[in-house]
Amino acid sequence: MLTPNSAPLPVRSRDYDLEVEVSATVRVTLSATSESEAICALTREGVWAALGEDDITWEVGDVDVD
């Protein structure tokens, strides 16, 4: 029982490991002389630079409690 001078107990929390599947769709524009050259010129950095938070969706799969 709480008295006027007692503090409530802290809320208990625990760690959860979530498996998250992430999908993203982004359009990257590159200058090239052919489609294959443009594909070869595509870099991870170019994709990350074009990626915005509105381009990402995710779904939680498995959840494990530590």
C-alpha positions as CSV (number, residue, x, y, z in Angstrom):
1,M,0.0,0.0,0.0
2,L,1.4,3.4,-0.9
3,T,1.5,6.1,1.7
4,P,1.7,9.8,0.9
5,N,5.5,9.8,1.3
6,S,6.2,6.6,-0.6
7,A,7.3,6.5,-4.2
8,P,5.7,4.1,-6.7
9,L,7.7,1.1,-7.8
10,P,9.5,1.6,-11.1
11,V,7.9,0.0,-14.2
12,R,9.7,-3.2,-15.1
13,S,11.1,-3.4,-18.6
14,R,13.1,-6.1,-20.4
15,D,15.0,-6.4,-23.7
16,Y,13.3,-7.7,-26.8
17,D,15.1,-8.9,-30.0
18,L,12.9,-8.2,-33.0
19,E,13.5,-9.6,-36.4
20,V,12.6,-6.9,-38.9
21,E,12.2,-7.3,-42.6
22,V,12.8,-4.0,-44.4
23,S,11.7,-3.1,-47.9
24,A,12.6,0.1,-49.7
25,T,11.8,1.6,-53.1
26,V,13.8,4.5,-54.3
27,R,14.5,6.1,-57.7
28,V,18.2,7.0,-58.5
29,T,19.0,9.0,-61.6
30,L,22.4,8.4,-63.2
31,S,23.9,9.8,-66.4
32,A,25.3,7.1,-68.6
33,T,25.5,6.1,-72.3
34,S,23.6,2.8,-71.8
35,E,21.3,1.0,-69.4
36,S,24.0,-1.5,-68.5
37,E,26.5,1.4,-67.9
38,A,24.0,3.1,-65.6
39,I,23.4,-0.2,-63.7
40,C,27.2,-0.7,-63.3
41,A,27.6,2.9,-62.1
42,L,25.0,2.5,-59.3
43,T,26.7,2.4,-55.9
44,R,25.5,1.7,-52.4
45,E,26.3,5.3,-51.5
46,G,24.1,6.6,-54.3
47,V,21.2,4.5,-53.1
48,W,21.6,5.6,-49.5
49,A,21.9,9.3,-50.6
50,A,18.5,8.9,-52.5
51,L,16.8,7.1,-49.7
52,G,14.4,9.0,-47.5
53,E,12.3,7.8,-44.5
54,D,9.1,7.8,-46.6
55,D,10.7,5.2,-48.9
56,I,11.0,2.6,-46.2
57,T,8.4,0.1,-45.0
58,W,9.0,-2.7,-42.4
59,E,7.3,-5.7,-40.9
60,V,8.2,-7.4,-37.6
61,G,8.7,-11.1,-37.8
62,D,9.9,-13.0,-34.7
63,V,10.2,-11.5,-31.3
64,D,12.4,-13.0,-28.6
65,V,12.6,-12.0,-25.0
66,D,16.0,-11.8,-23.4
